[in-house]
Amino acid sequence: MKFIDEYQNSELAKGLAREIANHSTKPIRLMEFCGGHTHAIMRYGIRQLVPRTIEMRSGPGCPVCVTATSDLDKAIALAGLPGVIITTFGDMIRVPGSYSTLQQAKAEGADVRVVYSTLDALEIAKANPKRSVVFIGIGFETTAPTIAASITKAYQETVENFYVLSLLKLTPPVMRALLNLGEVKLDGIIGPGHVSVIIGSSPYEFIPKNHNIAFAISGFEALDILLCIDKLVRQIESGHPKVEIAYSRGVRPEGNAKALELMNEAFEVDDANWRGIGVVSQSGLKINEKYRRFDAEKAFAGLLRFAPSDEPASESKGCRCGDILRGVATPLECKLFGGLCTPENPVGPCMVSSEGACAAYCQYESPRDSENSGGRI
Ligand code: SF4
């Protein structure tokens, strides 16, 4: 197939779904790591296309959702400093910290600006040389190279007023932590497509080897996901789990050497705090020694007393985002879902974020979807 609409072909999708049903003999549970996959699965009605014996759970792959409350508190505290401009991706401004949001800080007079890329934030810094411009750097291996590019560019152009609060996170270490927790039994994992474009497929080898769990990397169209599920079911049925790429037009086993080089130039691996999971060893990226002066946490440490990053997070009462991010619960199991918590009035980050599982369920799930209705493709 050459064109993207071929990956959305309804007849091909239904044929593949029949194939999956033909060789699926037992109940299994799969997890999609990536928030983009959660939305694609819901949008195309993949859960209704595959046999009911295949249960799907979402994982911790929404960058806004996994940002810890204590890290949001840091961003809100920075917004309150005189002369500071906070730049951030759109979804972040509505996510609740312990006491406030960036949106509330903006309403109270803080200069908080939504940007579409970290390079936009750098341009704001260049246009406002007397102000300190802080970019809230969230995301996974997918966004880390572009954030690294803004830092190295600021270094080369001696931009003195640009800072990054690096809350970047790494995918394989949190998968290891989740599987070691053992709270949810999984038979297979739908591997993240965009992250794997950067890091390749080899960092996931520990999943089949140490945990006996099938693993296949997927793209984001209906046929990509069905092809991935087909590969996972075949692995599970054969009893020989392994790492496969079901997104060969995007992912190579070795990843993208240039992007990895850029990441390694500006960052070093450090522990990171994940909402709902806690501090996971060596699962984050901090700005390294060479570029330390761009590190917002270090630059403003004298002006603010940041809470320790491993401080327990205080979630909104009744919100089960933590459980959802660990795959322990689905959004439908949260008592606030669709009533007290909606996309218009979100309680937790999984409803705030456009990549959140609760937002996806709210947007696409209907009572009819609990039946095998043949999907929406
Ligand atoms: S439905 Fe709302 S309150 Fe419940 S887990 Fe999702 S975001 Fe939290």
Boltz pocket constraint, residues with backbone or C-beta under 6 A from the ligand:
constraints:
  - pocket:
      binder: B
      contacts: [[A, 318], [A, 319], [A, 320], [A, 321], [A, 324], [A, 331], [A, 334], [A, 335], [A, 336], [A, 337], [A, 338], [A, 341], [A, 342], [A, 346], [A, 347], [A, 348], [A, 349], [A, 350], [A, 351], [A, 352], [A, 358]]
      max_distance: 6.0
